[in-house]
């Protein structure tokens, strides 16, 4: 089986430059989310979105001939990434539940000591 894709160099350079700019901007946004603590429980989605943008760039470079391959690549990332996303959310929810339980115990102990 032989498969060839003709890539226009100028298009490839433009898309790669765009992906690099996206990567820089996305990094700054994720850094802000991490600093604020807003990323907790959502990192899997953050990574998946970055992968999807990269796959879209690939599809733009390779054109319609390789669109099926880009969709297949997306499906592969979805298959391997979905468990990570679910696990990330579950770990976040478990940690939040444990923190809330600890705070409740500490509040009960503080009330018991003040009487």
Secondary structure, DSSP 8 states (H G I E B T S, - for coil): --------HHHHHHHHHHHHHHHHHHHHHHHHHHHHTTTTTTHHHHHHHHHHHHHHHHHHHH-GGGHHHHHHHHHHHHHHHHHHHHHHHHHHHHHHHHHHHHHHHHHHHHHHHH-
